[in-house]
Each structure stands twice: as C-alpha cells, then as structure tokens.
Amino acid sequence: MSIQSGQRFSTQSRGEVSVEQELAERVGIALGDQLQFSIGGQLIAAQVTKYQRGRLE
C-alpha cells in the first residue's frame, strides 16, 4: 500500500484517517473532510488526511 496524497501519520496524530483513493473518488470524500463512525454507540469524528492506494494485507 502506498500514500497517494497527504502525509504519513505522526506519533502525535489523533483523530485522523486515511481512505482508499478509488473509494474516495467514487463517493466524493476529499482531504480535510470529517467522517463520523459509530463505535459501540458512540460517535467518533476523524479528519481525512491522506489517500492510499492498494490493499491492506
């Protein structure tokens, strides 16, 4: 997997996510967008700071 846009996470990074580039293009997610995830009934917000290409293994 490789980063296509944005920067690597730092050890200080919090509340950041990367998104697979083709998915981002399909659904209109841009760098800087805020995404919300429901985890265990709690809403967690994270900013998209990079695009990635390739599969996680």
PDB file with SEQRES, HELIX, SHEET and CRYST1 records, atoms N, CA, C and O in Angstrom:
SEQRES   1 A   57  MET SER ILE GLN SER GLY GLN ARG PHE SER THR GLN SER          
SEQRES   2 A   57  ARG GLY GLU VAL SER VAL GLU GLN GLU LEU ALA GLU ARG          
SEQRES   3 A   57  VAL GLY ILE ALA LEU GLY ASP GLN LEU GLN PHE SER ILE          
SEQRES   4 A   57  GLY GLY GLN LEU ILE ALA ALA GLN VAL THR LYS TYR GLN          
SEQRES   5 A   57  ARG GLY ARG LEU GLU                                          
HELIX    1 AA1 GLN A   21  VAL A   27  1                                   7    
SHEET    1 AA1 3 SER A   2  GLY A   6  0                                        
SHEET    2 AA1 3 GLN A  42  ARG A  53 -1                                        
SHEET    3 AA1 3 GLU A  16  GLU A  20  1                                        
SHEET    1 AA2 2 GLN A  34  ILE A  39  0                                        
SHEET    2 AA2 2 GLN A  42  ARG A  53 -1                                        
CRYST1    1.000    1.000    1.000  90.00  90.00  90.00 P 1           1          
ATOM      1  N   MET A   1       0.848  -1.164   0.000  1.00  0.00           N  
ATOM      2  CA  MET A   1       0.000   0.000   0.000  1.00  0.00           C  
ATOM      3  C   MET A   1       0.894   1.227   0.000  1.00  0.00           C  
ATOM      4  O   MET A   1       1.962   1.228   0.611  1.00  0.00           O  
ATOM      5  N   SER A   2       0.453   2.268  -0.685  1.00  0.00           N  
ATOM      6  CA  SER A   2       1.243   3.493  -0.709  1.00  0.00           C  
ATOM      7  C   SER A   2       0.330   4.705  -0.557  1.00  0.00           C  
ATOM      8  O   SER A   2      -0.832   4.683  -0.962  1.00  0.00           O  
ATOM      9  N   ILE A   3       0.880   5.756   0.031  1.00  0.00           N  
ATOM     10  CA  ILE A   3       0.143   7.005   0.191  1.00  0.00           C  
ATOM     11  C   ILE A   3       0.176   7.748  -1.128  1.00  0.00           C  
ATOM     12  O   ILE A   3       1.246   7.942  -1.704  1.00  0.00           O  
ATOM     13  N   GLN A   4      -0.990   8.169  -1.616  1.00  0.00           N  
ATOM     14  CA  GLN A   4      -1.087   8.884  -2.882  1.00  0.00           C  
ATOM     15  C   GLN A   4      -1.148  10.392  -2.679  1.00  0.00           C  
ATOM     16  O   GLN A   4      -0.605  11.143  -3.489  1.00  0.00           O  
ATOM     17  N   SER A   5      -1.794  10.845  -1.623  1.00  0.00           N  
ATOM     18  CA  SER A   5      -1.907  12.268  -1.293  1.00  0.00           C  
ATOM     19  C   SER A   5      -1.922  12.398   0.216  1.00  0.00           C  
ATOM     20  O   SER A   5      -2.345  11.480   0.918  1.00  0.00           O  
ATOM     21  N   GLY A   6      -1.467  13.522   0.711  1.00  0.00           N  
ATOM     22  CA  GLY A   6      -1.435  13.734   2.151  1.00  0.00           C  
ATOM     23  C   GLY A   6      -0.096  13.318   2.723  1.00  0.00           C  
ATOM     24  O   GLY A   6       0.870  13.116   1.988  1.00  0.00           O  
ATOM     25  N   GLN A   7      -0.043  13.189   4.066  1.00  0.00           N  
ATOM     26  CA  GLN A   7       1.201  12.877   4.751  1.00  0.00           C  
ATOM     27  C   GLN A   7       1.010  11.677   5.661  1.00  0.00           C  
ATOM     28  O   GLN A   7      -0.111  11.341   6.041  1.00  0.00           O  
ATOM     29  N   ARG A   8       2.131  11.030   6.009  1.00  0.00           N  
ATOM     30  CA  ARG A   8       2.082   9.908   6.947  1.00  0.00           C  
ATOM     31  C   ARG A   8       1.588  10.382   8.304  1.00  0.00           C  
ATOM     32  O   ARG A   8       1.766  11.543   8.674  1.00  0.00           O  
ATOM     33  N   PHE A   9       0.961   9.463   9.047  1.00  0.00           N  
ATOM     34  CA  PHE A   9       0.575   9.779  10.413  1.00  0.00           C  
ATOM     35  C   PHE A   9       1.833   9.984  11.236  1.00  0.00           C  
ATOM     36  O   PHE A   9       2.831   9.297  11.020  1.00  0.00           O  
ATOM     37  N   SER A  10       1.802  10.910  12.169  1.00  0.00           N  
ATOM     38  CA  SER A  10       2.920  11.080  13.095  1.00  0.00           C  
ATOM     39  C   SER A  10       2.566  10.372  14.399  1.00  0.00           C  
ATOM     40  O   SER A  10       1.434   9.922  14.576  1.00  0.00           O  
ATOM     41  N   THR A  11       3.514  10.276  15.293  1.00  0.00           N  
ATOM     42  CA  THR A  11       3.237   9.657  16.596  1.00  0.00           C  
ATOM     43  C   THR A  11       2.281  10.524  17.401  1.00  0.00           C  
ATOM     44  O   THR A  11       1.713  10.058  18.390  1.00  0.00           O  
ATOM     45  N   GLN A  12       2.093  11.770  17.000  1.00  0.00           N  
ATOM     46  CA  GLN A  12       1.182  12.694  17.687  1.00  0.00           C  
ATOM     47  C   GLN A  12      -0.210  12.710  17.059  1.00  0.00           C  
ATOM     48  O   GLN A  12      -1.106  13.384  17.567  1.00  0.00           O  
ATOM     49  N   SER A  13      -0.400  11.979  15.966  1.00  0.00           N  
ATOM     50  CA  SER A  13      -1.676  12.001  15.235  1.00  0.00           C  
ATOM     51  C   SER A  13      -2.812  11.434  16.072  1.00  0.00           C  
ATOM     52  O   SER A  13      -2.691  10.377  16.693  1.00  0.00           O  
ATOM     53  N   ARG A  14      -3.908  12.163  16.069  1.00  0.00           N  
ATOM     54  CA  ARG A  14      -5.134  11.704  16.723  1.00  0.00           C  
ATOM     55  C   ARG A  14      -6.307  12.190  15.887  1.00  0.00           C  
ATOM     56  O   ARG A  14      -6.308  13.312  15.382  1.00  0.00           O  
ATOM     57  N   GLY A  15      -7.290  11.338  15.752  1.00  0.00           N  
ATOM     58  CA  GLY A  15      -8.486  11.741  15.029  1.00  0.00           C  
ATOM     59  C   GLY A  15      -8.265  11.893  13.537  1.00  0.00           C  
ATOM     60  O   GLY A  15      -8.923  12.708  12.890  1.00  0.00           O  
ATOM     61  N   GLU A  16      -7.328  11.103  12.976  1.00  0.00           N  
ATOM     62  CA  GLU A  16      -7.064  11.156  11.547  1.00  0.00           C  
ATOM     63  C   GLU A  16      -7.293   9.777  10.940  1.00  0.00           C  
ATOM     64  O   GLU A  16      -7.055   8.755  11.584  1.00  0.00           O  
ATOM     65  N   VAL A  17      -7.758   9.761   9.695  1.00  0.00           N  
ATOM     66  CA  VAL A  17      -7.935   8.503   8.971  1.00  0.00           C  
ATOM     67  C   VAL A  17      -7.412   8.661   7.554  1.00  0.00           C  
ATOM     68  O   VAL A  17      -7.340   9.766   7.017  1.00  0.00           O  
ATOM     69  N   SER A  18      -7.049   7.528   6.959  1.00  0.00           N  
ATOM     70  CA  SER A  18      -6.731   7.503   5.533  1.00  0.00           C  
ATOM     71  C   SER A  18      -7.869   6.752   4.841  1.00  0.00           C  
ATOM     72  O   SER A  18      -8.524   5.900   5.440  1.00  0.00           O  
ATOM     73  N   VAL A  19      -8.086   7.083   3.584  1.00  0.00           N  
ATOM     74  CA  VAL A  19      -9.169   6.492   2.803  1.00  0.00           C  
ATOM     75  C   VAL A  19      -8.576   5.967   1.495  1.00  0.00           C  
ATOM     76  O   VAL A  19      -7.716   6.608   0.893  1.00  0.00           O  
ATOM     77  N   GLU A  20      -9.040   4.806   1.069  1.00  0.00           N  
ATOM     78  CA  GLU A  20      -8.594   4.244  -0.202  1.00  0.00           C  
ATOM     79  C   GLU A  20      -9.017   5.202  -1.312  1.00  0.00           C  
ATOM     80  O   GLU A  20     -10.175   5.616  -1.370  1.00  0.00           O  
ATOM     81  N   GLN A  21      -8.081   5.556  -2.193  1.00  0.00           N  
ATOM     82  CA  GLN A  21      -8.302   6.611  -3.167  1.00  0.00           C  
ATOM     83  C   GLN A  21      -9.479   6.347  -4.106  1.00  0.00           C  
ATOM     84  O   GLN A  21     -10.259   7.263  -4.369  1.00  0.00           O  
ATOM     85  N   GLU A  22      -9.631   5.134  -4.614  1.00  0.00           N  
ATOM     86  CA  GLU A  22     -10.744   4.856  -5.529  1.00  0.00           C  
ATOM     87  C   GLU A  22     -12.087   5.005  -4.824  1.00  0.00           C  
ATOM     88  O   GLU A  22     -13.036   5.518  -5.417  1.00  0.00           O  
ATOM     89  N   LEU A  23     -12.186   4.568  -3.572  1.00  0.00           N  
ATOM     90  CA  LEU A  23     -13.421   4.743  -2.803  1.00  0.00           C  
ATOM     91  C   LEU A  23     -13.710   6.226  -2.612  1.00  0.00           C  
ATOM     92  O   LEU A  23     -14.845   6.666  -2.796  1.00  0.00           O  
ATOM     93  N   ALA A  24     -12.699   6.994  -2.247  1.00  0.00           N  
ATOM     94  CA  ALA A  24     -12.875   8.433  -2.035  1.00  0.00           C  
ATOM     95  C   ALA A  24     -13.409   9.103  -3.296  1.00  0.00           C  
ATOM     96  O   ALA A  24     -14.304   9.945  -3.227  1.00  0.00           O  
ATOM     97  N   GLU A  25     -12.858   8.728  -4.447  1.00  0.00           N  
ATOM     98  CA  GLU A  25     -13.321   9.315  -5.706  1.00  0.00           C  
ATOM     99  C   GLU A  25     -14.760   8.917  -6.011  1.00  0.00           C  
ATOM    100  O   GLU A  25     -15.550   9.736  -6.482  1.00  0.00           O  
ATOM    101  N   ARG A  26     -15.100   7.654  -5.741  1.00  0.00           N  
ATOM    102  CA  ARG A  26     -16.462   7.162  -6.021  1.00  0.00           C  
ATOM    103  C   ARG A  26     -17.513   7.865  -5.179  1.00  0.00           C  
ATOM    104  O   ARG A  26     -18.586   8.192  -5.684  1.00  0.00           O  
ATOM    105  N   VAL A  27     -17.222   8.105  -3.894  1.00  0.00           N  
ATOM    106  CA  VAL A  27     -18.250   8.658  -3.009  1.00  0.00           C  
ATOM    107  C   VAL A  27     -18.027  10.134  -2.671  1.00  0.00           C  
ATOM    108  O   VAL A  27     -18.799  10.720  -1.912  1.00  0.00           O  
ATOM    109  N   GLY A  28     -16.973  10.736  -3.232  1.00  0.00           N  
ATOM    110  CA  GLY A  28     -16.767  12.178  -3.064  1.00  0.00           C  
ATOM    111  C   GLY A  28     -16.144  12.598  -1.746  1.00  0.00           C  
ATOM    112  O   GLY A  28     -16.486  13.652  -1.211  1.00  0.00           O  
ATOM    113  N   ILE A  29     -15.237  11.791  -1.214  1.00  0.00           N  
ATOM    114  CA  ILE A  29     -14.526  12.155   0.017  1.00  0.00           C  
ATOM    115  C   ILE A  29     -13.256  12.905  -0.364  1.00  0.00           C  
ATOM    116  O   ILE A  29     -12.470  12.427  -1.181  1.00  0.00           O  
ATOM    117  N   ALA A  30     -13.056  14.088   0.230  1.00  0.00           N  
ATOM    118  CA  ALA A  30     -11.886  14.908  -0.067  1.00  0.00           C  
ATOM    119  C   ALA A  30     -10.968  14.992   1.156  1.00  0.00           C  
ATOM    120  O   ALA A  30     -11.405  14.811   2.292  1.00  0.00           O  
ATOM    121  N   LEU A  31      -9.683  15.272   0.896  1.00  0.00           N  
ATOM    122  CA  LEU A  31      -8.770  15.519   2.004  1.00  0.00           C  
ATOM    123  C   LEU A  31      -9.318  16.676   2.822  1.00  0.00           C  
ATOM    124  O   LEU A  31      -9.773  17.676   2.267  1.00  0.00           O  
ATOM    125  N   GLY A  32      -9.275  16.540   4.136  1.00  0.00           N  
ATOM    126  CA  GLY A  32      -9.801  17.570   5.029  1.00  0.00           C  
ATOM    127  C   GLY A  32     -11.236  17.322   5.469  1.00  0.00           C  
ATOM    128  O   GLY A  32     -11.692  17.928   6.439  1.00  0.00           O  
ATOM    129  N   ASP A  33     -11.965  16.440   4.773  1.00  0.00           N  
ATOM    130  CA  ASP A  33     -13.339  16.115   5.179  1.00  0.00           C  
ATOM    131  C   ASP A  33     -13.339  15.447   6.556  1.00  0.00           C  
ATOM    132  O   ASP A  33     -12.374  14.787   6.940  1.00  0.00           O  
ATOM    133  N   GLN A  34     -14.424  15.628   7.278  1.00  0.00           N  
ATOM    134  CA  GLN A  34     -14.633  14.966   8.564  1.00  0.00           C  
ATOM    135  C   GLN A  34     -15.568  13.783   8.346  1.00  0.00           C  
ATOM    136  O   GLN A  34     -16.633  13.931   7.746  1.00  0.00           O  
ATOM    137  N   LEU A  35     -15.174  12.620   8.830  1.00  0.00           N  
ATOM    138  CA  LEU A  35     -16.027  11.434   8.792  1.00  0.00           C  
ATOM    139  C   LEU A  35     -16.431  11.091  10.212  1.00  0.00           C  
ATOM    140  O   LEU A  35     -15.671  11.326  11.151  1.00  0.00           O  
ATOM    141  N   GLN A  36     -17.615  10.543  10.374  1.00  0.00           N  
ATOM    142  CA  GLN A  36     -18.070  10.081  11.685  1.00  0.00           C  
ATOM    143  C   GLN A  36     -18.307   8.588  11.627  1.00  0.00           C  
ATOM    144  O   GLN A  36     -18.867   8.060  10.666  1.00  0.00           O  
ATOM    145  N   PHE A  37     -17.864   7.919  12.683  1.00  0.00           N  
ATOM    146  CA  PHE A  37     -18.035   6.482  12.821  1.00  0.00           C  
ATOM    147  C   PHE A  37     -18.797   6.216  14.108  1.00  0.00           C  
ATOM    148  O   PHE A  37     -18.548   6.859  15.128  1.00  0.00           O  
ATOM    149  N   SER A  38     -19.725   5.270  14.060  1.00  0.00           N  
ATOM    150  CA  SER A  38     -20.431   4.859  15.264  1.00  0.00           C  
ATOM    151  C   SER A  38     -19.761   3.592  15.777  1.00  0.00           C  
ATOM    152  O   SER A  38     -19.833   2.539  15.144  1.00  0.00           O  
ATOM    153  N   ILE A  39     -19.109   3.705  16.929  1.00  0.00           N  
ATOM    154  CA  ILE A  39     -18.387   2.584  17.525  1.00  0.00           C  
ATOM    155  C   ILE A  39     -18.937   2.373  18.927  1.00  0.00           C  
ATOM    156  O   ILE A  39     -18.786   3.223  19.804  1.00  0.00           O  
ATOM    157  N   GLY A  40     -19.571   1.237  19.122  1.00  0.00           N  
ATOM    158  CA  GLY A  40     -20.145   0.946  20.437  1.00  0.00           C  
ATOM    159  C   GLY A  40     -21.168   1.969  20.873  1.00  0.00           C  
ATOM    160  O   GLY A  40     -21.303   2.250  22.064  1.00  0.00           O  
ATOM    161  N   GLY A  41     -21.893   2.532  19.912  1.00  0.00           N  
ATOM    162  CA  GLY A  41     -22.919   3.506  20.244  1.00  0.00           C  
ATOM    163  C   GLY A  41     -22.402   4.927  20.420  1.00  0.00           C  
ATOM    164  O   GLY A  41     -23.188   5.843  20.663  1.00  0.00           O  
ATOM    165  N   GLN A  42     -21.085   5.127  20.301  1.00  0.00           N  
ATOM    166  CA  GLN A  42     -20.507   6.470  20.419  1.00  0.00           C  
ATOM    167  C   GLN A  42     -20.093   6.952  19.040  1.00  0.00           C  
ATOM    168  O   GLN A  42     -19.544   6.192  18.243  1.00  0.00           O  
ATOM    169  N   LEU A  43     -20.365   8.240  18.762  1.00  0.00           N  
ATOM    170  CA  LEU A  43     -19.918   8.824  17.503  1.00  0.00           C  
ATOM    171  C   LEU A  43     -18.484   9.321  17.662  1.00  0.00           C  
ATOM    172  O   LEU A  43     -18.168  10.073  18.584  1.00  0.00           O  
ATOM    173  N   ILE A  44     -17.631   8.887  16.753  1.00  0.00           N  
ATOM    174  CA  ILE A  44     -16.234   9.284  16.741  1.00  0.00           C  
ATOM    175  C   ILE A  44     -15.985  10.033  15.429  1.00  0.00           C  
ATOM    176  O   ILE A  44     -16.311   9.527  14.356  1.00  0.00           O  
ATOM    177  N   ALA A  45     -15.414  11.227  15.513  1.00  0.00           N  
ATOM    178  CA  ALA A  45     -15.116  12.018  14.319  1.00  0.00           C  
ATOM    179  C   ALA A  45     -13.633  11.914  13.999  1.00  0.00           C  
ATOM    180  O   ALA A  45     -12.793  11.870  14.897  1.00  0.00           O  
ATOM    181  N   ALA A  46     -13.322  11.876  12.706  1.00  0.00           N  
ATOM    182  CA  ALA A  46     -11.932  11.825  12.267  1.00  0.00           C  
ATOM    183  C   ALA A  46     -11.805  12.599  10.960  1.00  0.00           C  
ATOM    184  O   ALA A  46     -12.719  12.605  10.135  1.00  0.00           O  
ATOM    185  N   GLN A  47     -10.671  13.244  10.786  1.00  0.00           N  
ATOM    186  CA  GLN A  47     -10.406  14.014   9.578  1.00  0.00           C  
ATOM    187  C   GLN A  47      -9.625  13.159   8.584  1.00  0.00           C  
ATOM    188  O   GLN A  47      -8.687  12.455   8.957  1.00  0.00           O  
ATOM    189  N   VAL A  48     -10.025  13.228   7.313  1.00  0.00           N  
ATOM    190  CA  VAL A  48      -9.312  12.512   6.252  1.00  0.00           C  
ATOM    191  C   VAL A  48      -8.049  13.312   5.940  1.00  0.00           C  
ATOM    192  O   VAL A  48      -8.123  14.451   5.477  1.00  0.00           O  
ATOM    193  N   THR A  49      -6.881  12.702   6.200  1.00  0.00           N  
ATOM    194  CA  THR A  49      -5.612  13.403   5.994  1.00  0.00           C  
ATOM    195  C   THR A  49      -4.770  12.800   4.886  1.00  0.00           C  
ATOM    196  O   THR A  49      -3.725  13.350   4.537  1.00  0.00           O  
ATOM    197  N   LYS A  50      -5.207  11.675   4.324  1.00  0.00           N  
ATOM    198  CA  LYS A  50      -4.438  11.076   3.230  1.00  0.00           C  
ATOM    199  C   LYS A  50      -5.275  10.092   2.451  1.00  0.00           C  
ATOM    200  O   LYS A  50      -6.261   9.553   2.954  1.00  0.00           O  
ATOM    201  N   TYR A  51      -4.869   9.865   1.213  1.00  0.00           N  
ATOM    202  CA  TYR A  51      -5.423   8.815   0.369  1.00  0.00           C  
ATOM    203  C   TYR A  51      -4.380   7.716   0.268  1.00  0.00           C  
ATOM    204  O   TYR A  51      -3.179   7.985   0.281  1.00  0.00           O  
ATOM    205  N   GLN A  52      -4.833   6.506   0.168  1.00  0.00           N  
ATOM    206  CA  GLN A  52      -3.927   5.370  -0.035  1.00  0.00           C  
ATOM    207  C   GLN A  52      -4.346   4.596  -1.257  1.00  0.00           C  
ATOM    208  O   GLN A  52      -5.505   4.650  -1.669  1.00  0.00           O  
ATOM    209  N   ARG A  53      -3.416   3.882  -1.836  1.00  0.00           N  
ATOM    210  CA  ARG A  53      -3.698   3.028  -2.980  1.00  0.00           C  
ATOM    211  C   ARG A  53      -3.154   1.652  -2.642  1.00  0.00           C  
ATOM    212  O   ARG A  53      -2.040   1.516  -2.135  1.00  0.00           O  
ATOM    213  N   GLY A  54      -3.947   0.638  -2.928  1.00  0.00           N  
ATOM    214  CA  GLY A  54      -3.522  -0.727  -2.646  1.00  0.00           C  
ATOM    215  C   GLY A  54      -4.331  -1.331  -1.537  1.00  0.00           C  
ATOM    216  O   GLY A  54      -5.173  -0.672  -0.928  1.00  0.00           O  
ATOM    217  N   ARG A  55      -4.067  -2.603  -1.276  1.00  0.00           N  
ATOM    218  CA  ARG A  55      -4.832  -3.336  -0.269  1.00  0.00           C  
ATOM    219  C   ARG A  55      -4.025  -3.544   0.992  1.00  0.00           C  
ATOM    220  O   ARG A  55      -2.809  -3.729   0.950  1.00  0.00           O  
ATOM    221  N   LEU A  56      -4.725  -3.510   2.122  1.00  0.00           N  
ATOM    222  CA  LEU A  56      -4.094  -3.885   3.391  1.00  0.00           C  
ATOM    223  C   LEU A  56      -3.920  -5.386   3.417  1.00  0.00           C  
ATOM    224  O   LEU A  56      -4.819  -6.117   3.000  1.00  0.00           O  
ATOM    225  N   GLU A  57      -2.821  -5.849   3.880  1.00  0.00           N  
ATOM    226  CA  GLU A  57      -2.595  -7.288   3.960  1.00  0.00           C  
ATOM    227  C   GLU A  57      -2.197  -7.675   5.354  1.00  0.00           C  
ATOM    228  O   GLU A  57      -1.962  -8.852   5.625  1.00  0.00           O  
TER     229      GLU A  57                                                      
END                                                                             
